[in-house]
Amino acid sequence: MGLLYKSYLAGTKESRISGTLLYDTKDGWIFNVTLGGRVGIIRYGTSGAANAEGWQLDVEGAAFPRLNVEQQWDVDSADFRFGVPLTHRKGPWQSKMGYYHLSACR
């Protein structure tokens, strides 16, 4: 089916698969990981992925663990995100609204 509204490239909490290695002067080497995704479940409009139009209900979820590389890859913290966005597309115009739940544990 595809998505009517693509995820933001620079969004730090977007549901996708990615990893970033960084150095913190206090904690040393840290590996920030994003494991997640988004999928369309119901669409009212044209079918297909190219130039699709209409309304679509998506479901997304992701986990954001922070791994301490210097402490045998221990999990320092983890954030979680779950959402149900409603997207719309008509020609060059796109919009997105939805409900998101964020939680964290340390």
N, C-alpha and C positions, 0 to 999 in steps of 0.2 A: 504494500500500500504506500509506503513512504511517508514523509513528514511534510506538512504544509508550512510549518515555521521551523527553520533550522536553528540549532543551538548556537549560542554566542561563542565565537572563537576565543575571546579574551575573558569569558566568564570563569572565575576561579571555582565556583561551586556548581557548574553545569555537570549533568550526568553523562559521563563518557569514560573511556579507559585512557589513563595517562599516568605519568610518573615524573617527579622532579627531584633531583639530588641537589642539596644545598648544604653549605657549611655555616654553622652557628658558632660564634665565638664562645658561648657558654656551654652548649651541649655537644659540639663537634658536628660530625656528618649526620644529616637527617635525610630520610627518603620519604617524601610526601607522595601518596598514591591515591588515585581516583579510580574506583571500580564501579561502573554503572552504565545505564543506558536509558533510552526513551523509545517507546513504540506507540504507534497509533492503533487504537482498538475499534473505534467507530467513526465512520466518515459519512457525511451527507453532502454530496457534491460529485464532481467528476472523479473517475477512477484513475489509477496510474500515479507515477511519481513525477513525471515531467509536466510542468505547467498545470498542475492540479489546482482546482478551486473548490471552495466550499467551507464547511465547518467540520472540525475533527476533534475528538476526545482522545487524549494521549494519557499514558501512564508512564511515570519515570521513577527511578530510584538509584541511589548511589551510596557507597561507603567511602569515607576519606580517612584511612588509617595513616598515622605518622610513625614511621619506623626509625629507631635509633640504630644506625649502622655500627657504631662503635661499641654497643652493648649487646652483641650477638643478635641483631635485628629485632630487639624487643619492641613491642607496640607501646609507644608513649601515650598516645591518645587516638580516639577515633570519633569522627562526626558522621552522621547519617542524614540522608535527605530522601523524602518521598513526596511525590506530587501528582496531581491530576490536572494538567493544563488543558484548557479549551482554546483551540487555535482557529483562525479564520484567514482565508486568502481569497482575494478577488483581483485579478490582474496584477499590477505592481504593488498593491496594498496588502499588508499582512498585520495581524494583531494576535496577541496572546494574553490570556488571563487564566488564573487558576488558583488552586489551594496547594500549599506546600507545608510540610511538617519537617522541622529541623530538630535534631537531637545530638547530644554530645556526651561522651564519657571520657574520663581521664583516669 
